[in-house]
Amino acid sequence: MTTKVVPEWDPSARIGPLANQSLAADVDARLPFTAIDFEQFLRQCVGNTNFATSLLNIFEQTCESRRAKFNGAVIEDRNDVIAHEAHALKGVAGILAANKLTDLCVELQAAAEATDWFRIRNLIESLHHEMQRVIDCIPYIRALGSSKSIADPQSVGNLNDSILGKKECTL
């Protein structure tokens, strides 16, 4: 019996935009600073870095209690609590421009409203992971927020390049 590799399934056969999109998605999923869209977040805070910092602090301070509420609601089969908490977290994530977290909250709220426990349990795990990515992103956002050139969009690129080791950060 011979084994044939189907080109569409062989990662080494990928060339062009598909390979770049796949690589970008993989990098995006692993690097914590991609969990928050800094430019969008700053626009939503009308450039007020003090306000932005206070929102990040609130998220950090409430993250563990939110996780505990989700876990407790799963244990107690309380899909109504899960739907309520997902809705509340969706708003916070939207303000923070944590777009993947926002999308997960939308899915979790829908699953909870449909009492789909299989989807709820799978989504809770993904939600916890993405919440941690947002927490891990906060130091990078604070570094951008404390820069004197915060209004300069080049600052975001400079920090990202520095983190990736491409060049020295020039914030």
KEKE-3310 file (N, C-alpha, C; in steps of 0.2 Angstrom, whole numbers, plus 5000, padded with zeros to 4 digits):
npx = (5004:5003:5006:4999:5001:4990:4990:4983:4983:4995:5006:5019:5017:5010:5009:5011:4997:4988:4997:5003:4992:4989:5001:5001:4989:4993:5004:4997:4989:4998:5005:5004:5002:4994:4981:4973:4967:4977:4976:4962:4957:4962:4957:4943:4944:4945:4958:4962:4973:4974:4961:4960:4970:4964:4953:4959:4965:4953:4948:4959:4958:4945:4945:4948:4937:4927:4930:4928:4915:4910:4914:4908:4895:4894:4896:4885:4875:4869:4864:4858:4865:4877:4874:4871:4883:4892:4887:4889:4903:4906:4903:4913:4925:4923:4924:4938:4943:4946:4945:4944:4940:4928:4921:4920:4913:4900:4897:4897:4887:4876:4876:4873:4860:4853:4854:4865:4875:4886:4893:4894:4903:4915:4917:4919:4932:4940:4937:4942:4956:4957:4954:4966:4975:4972:4975:4989:4992:4991:5003:5010:5001:5001:5014:5014:5005:5011:5020:5028:5024:5012:5001:5005:5004:5014:5021:5015:5018:5032:5034:5028:5037:5049:5046:5045:5058:5063:5069:5076:5066:5058:5050)
npy = (4994:5011:5027:5043:5060:5072:5087:5099:5096:5096:5105:5109:5111:5122:5138:5155:5167:5159:5152:5162:5168:5157:5156:5169:5168:5157:5163:5174:5168:5163:5173:5184:5199:5201:5199:5210:5223:5236:5249:5251:5250:5261:5271:5269:5273:5287:5291:5294:5289:5287:5283:5272:5264:5262:5254:5243:5239:5236:5225:5216:5214:5209:5197:5184:5182:5181:5170:5160:5162:5157:5144:5139:5140:5131:5119:5119:5118:5130:5137:5150:5159:5158:5163:5176:5181:5179:5188:5200:5200:5200:5214:5220:5215:5220:5233:5234:5230:5217:5206:5193:5187:5193:5188:5174:5176:5179:5167:5159:5164:5162:5148:5145:5151:5142:5131:5122:5111:5103:5112:5123:5118:5116:5129:5136:5132:5137:5150:5153:5152:5162:5173:5173:5176:5189:5195:5192:5201:5213:5220:5224:5232:5242:5247:5252:5262:5271:5277:5291:5294:5290:5293:5291:5280:5272:5268:5257:5247:5248:5243:5230:5225:5225:5216:5204:5203:5210:5223:5236:5243:5258:5268)
npz = (5000:4996:5001:4998:4997:4998:4990:4995:5008:5012:5021:5017:5003:5002:4995:4991:4994:5003:5011:5018:5025:5033:5040:5046:5054:5063:5070:5075:5084:5094:5099:5112:5112:5102:5105:5108:5099:5097:5091:5088:5101:5107:5099:5103:5116:5114:5113:5126:5137:5151:5154:5146:5152:5165:5161:5157:5169:5177:5169:5172:5186:5187:5180:5186:5194:5185:5178:5188:5190:5177:5178:5189:5185:5175:5182:5190:5181:5175:5163:5161:5169:5163:5150:5154:5159:5148:5140:5147:5147:5134:5131:5138:5132:5119:5121:5125:5113:5111:5100:5096:5108:5110:5100:5104:5115:5110:5103:5114:5122:5113:5113:5126:5128:5119:5127:5124:5130:5126:5117:5125:5135:5127:5122:5134:5138:5127:5129:5142:5138:5129:5137:5145:5136:5133:5145:5146:5136:5140:5147:5135:5129:5139:5138:5126:5128:5137:5130:5122:5110:5107:5099:5086:5074:5069:5081:5085:5076:5077:5091:5089:5079:5087:5097:5090:5087:5076:5075:5084:5097:5094:5102)
capx = (5000:5007:5003:4999:5000:4985:4993:4979:4984:5003:5008:5025:5015:5007:5013:5006:4993:4986:5003:5004:4987:4990:5006:4998:4984:4997:5008:4992:4986:5003:5008:4999:5001:4989:4974:4970:4969:4978:4974:4955:4956:4964:4951:4937:4945:4946:4965:4963:4977:4972:4955:4962:4973:4959:4949:4964:4965:4947:4948:4964:4955:4939:4946:4948:4930:4923:4932:4925:4907:4908:4915:4903:4888:4894:4895:4878:4871:4866:4865:4856:4871:4883:4872:4872:4891:4895:4884:4893:4910:4906:4904:4920:4929:4922:4928:4945:4945:4949:4940:4943:4937:4921:4918:4919:4907:4894:4896:4895:4880:4871:4875:4870:4853:4851:4856:4869:4880:4892:4896:4896:4909:4920:4918:4922:4939:4942:4936:4947:4962:4958:4955:4973:4979:4971:4979:4996:4993:4990:5009:5012:4997:5003:5020:5012:5001:5016:5025:5026:5022:5006:4996:5009:5002:5021:5023:5012:5023:5039:5033:5027:5044:5054:5044:5047:5065:5065:5073:5075:5060:5059:5044)
capy = (5000:5017:5033:5049:5066:5077:5094:5103:5094:5096:5112:5112:5113:5129:5144:5161:5170:5154:5150:5168:5168:5152:5158:5174:5165:5154:5168:5178:5163:5162:5179:5188:5205:5201:5198:5217:5228:5243:5255:5251:5251:5268:5275:5268:5277:5293:5293:5295:5283:5286:5279:5265:5260:5260:5249:5237:5237:5233:5218:5212:5213:5205:5191:5177:5181:5180:5163:5157:5162:5153:5137:5137:5140:5124:5114:5119:5118:5136:5141:5157:5163:5158:5168:5183:5182:5179:5195:5205:5199:5202:5221:5222:5213:5224:5240:5232:5228:5210:5204:5185:5186:5196:5183:5168:5177:5179:5160:5156:5167:5158:5141:5145:5152:5136:5125:5117:5110:5101:5118:5127:5116:5117:5136:5139:5131:5142:5157:5154:5152:5169:5178:5173:5179:5196:5196:5192:5206:5220:5223:5226:5238:5247:5249:5257:5268:5275:5280:5298:5294:5285:5295:5289:5273:5269:5265:5250:5243:5247:5238:5223:5222:5224:5210:5199:5203:5212:5228:5239:5247:5266:5271)
capz = (5000:4995:5004:4993:5001:4995:4990:4999:5015:5014:5023:5013:4997:5002:4992:4990:5000:5008:5016:5022:5029:5038:5045:5050:5059:5068:5074:5079:5090:5099:5102:5117:5110:5096:5108:5109:5093:5101:5088:5089:5108:5108:5096:5107:5122:5112:5114:5133:5139:5158:5153:5143:5158:5170:5158:5157:5176:5178:5166:5175:5193:5187:5176:5189:5197:5179:5176:5193:5188:5172:5180:5194:5182:5172:5187:5193:5175:5175:5157:5161:5172:5157:5145:5156:5160:5142:5137:5150:5145:5127:5131:5140:5127:5114:5123:5125:5106:5111:5095:5096:5114:5109:5095:5108:5120:5106:5102:5121:5124:5109:5115:5133:5126:5116:5132:5121:5135:5123:5114:5131:5138:5123:5122:5140:5138:5123:5132:5147:5135:5126:5142:5147:5130:5134:5151:5144:5131:5144:5148:5129:5128:5144:5135:5120:5131:5141:5125:5121:5103:5107:5093:5080:5072:5068:5087:5086:5071:5080:5096:5086:5076:5093:5101:5085:5086:5069:5076:5091:5098:5095:5104)
cpx = (5004:5003:5004:4997:4996:4988:4990:4981:4991:5005:5014:5023:5012:5011:5008:5002:4990:4991:5004:4999:4987:4995:5004:4994:4988:5001:5003:4990:4991:5005:5003:4998:4996:4982:4970:4972:4970:4975:4966:4954:4957:4959:4945:4938:4946:4953:4967:4967:4976:4966:4956:4965:4969:4955:4953:4964:4959:4947:4953:4961:4949:4940:4945:4941:4926:4924:4928:4918:4906:4909:4910:4896:4888:4893:4888:4873:4866:4867:4863:4861:4876:4881:4873:4879:4894:4893:4888:4900:4911:4907:4910:4925:4929:4925:4935:4948:4949:4944:4939:4939:4929:4918:4916:4913:4901:4892:4893:4888:4874:4870:4872:4862:4850:4851:4860:4875:4886:4896:4898:4902:4915:4922:4921:4929:4942:4942:4941:4954:4963:4958:4962:4977:4978:4975:4986:4997:4994:4997:5011:5008:4999:5010:5019:5009:5005:5020:5023:5023:5016:5001:4999:5008:5009:5023:5021:5017:5030:5039:5033:5034:5049:5052:5046:5054:5068:5070:5072:5069:5061:5053:5045)
cpy = (5006:5023:5039:5055:5070:5084:5099:5102:5095:5103:5114:5113:5119:5134:5150:5163:5165:5153:5156:5169:5163:5153:5164:5172:5161:5158:5172:5174:5162:5168:5183:5195:5206:5200:5204:5221:5235:5249:5256:5253:5258:5273:5275:5272:5285:5296:5294:5289:5282:5281:5272:5261:5258:5254:5242:5234:5233:5226:5213:5210:5209:5198:5184:5176:5179:5172:5158:5156:5157:5145:5135:5136:5133:5119:5113:5119:5124:5140:5148:5161:5163:5163:5175:5185:5183:5186:5200:5206:5202:5210:5223:5221:5218:5231:5239:5231:5221:5206:5197:5184:5188:5190:5176:5170:5177:5172:5157:5158:5163:5151:5140:5146:5146:5130:5120:5115:5107:5107:5122:5125:5117:5124:5139:5138:5136:5149:5158:5155:5160:5174:5178:5177:5187:5198:5197:5198:5213:5223:5227:5233:5244:5251:5254:5263:5273:5279:5287:5299:5290:5287:5293:5282:5269:5265:5258:5245:5242:5242:5231:5220:5221:5217:5204:5198:5206:5219:5231:5243:5254:5269:5278)
cpz = (5000:4998:4999:4998:4996:4995:4995:5006:5017:5015:5019:5006:4996:4999:4991:4996:5005:5013:5020:5027:5035:5043:5049:5056:5065:5072:5078:5085:5095:5102:5106:5115:5105:5099:5108:5103:5096:5097:5089:5096:5109:5105:5100:5114:5120:5113:5121:5136:5147:5158:5151:5148:5163:5167:5158:5164:5178:5176:5170:5182:5193:5183:5180:5192:5191:5177:5181:5192:5183:5174:5185:5190:5178:5177:5190:5187:5174:5168:5157:5164:5166:5152:5147:5157:5153:5139:5140:5148:5138:5127:5133:5135:5121:5115:5122:5118:5106:5106:5095:5103:5114:5105:5099:5113:5116:5105:5109:5123:5120:5111:5122:5132:5123:5121:5128:5125:5132:5120:5120:5134:5134:5122:5128:5140:5133:5126:5137:5144:5132:5131:5145:5142:5131:5140:5150:5139:5135:5145:5141:5128:5133:5141:5130:5123:5135:5136:5124:5114:5102:5101:5087:5079:5071:5075:5088:5082:5074:5086:5094:5083:5082:5096:5096:5084:5079:5070:5083:5091:5098:5096:5106)
residu = (MET:THR:THR:LYS:VAL:VAL:PRO:GLU:TRP:ASP:PRO:SER:ALA:ARG:ILE:GLY:PRO:LEU:ALA:ASN:GLN:SER:LEU:ALA:ALA:ASP:VAL:ASP:ALA:ARG:LEU:PRO:PHE:THR:ALA:ILE:ASP:PHE:GLU:GLN:PHE:LEU:ARG:GLN:CYS:VAL:GLY:ASN:THR:ASN:PHE:ALA:THR:SER:LEU:LEU:ASN:ILE:PHE:GLU:GLN:THR:CYS:GLU:SER:ARG:ARG:ALA:LYS:PHE:ASN:GLY:ALA:VAL:ILE:GLU:ASP:ARG:ASN:ASP:VAL:ILE:ALA:HIS:GLU:ALA:HIS:ALA:LEU:LYS:GLY:VAL:ALA:GLY:ILE:LEU:ALA:ALA:ASN:LYS:LEU:THR:ASP:LEU:CYS:VAL:GLU:LEU:GLN:ALA:ALA:ALA:GLU:ALA:THR:ASP:TRP:PHE:ARG:ILE:ARG:ASN:LEU:ILE:GLU:SER:LEU:HIS:HIS:GLU:MET:GLN:ARG:VAL:ILE:ASP:CYS:ILE:PRO:TYR:ILE:ARG:ALA:LEU:GLY:SER:SER:LYS:SER:ILE:ALA:ASP:PRO:GLN:SER:VAL:GLY:ASN:LEU:ASN:ASP:SER:ILE:LEU:GLY:LYS:LYS:GLU:CYS:THR:LEU)
# end
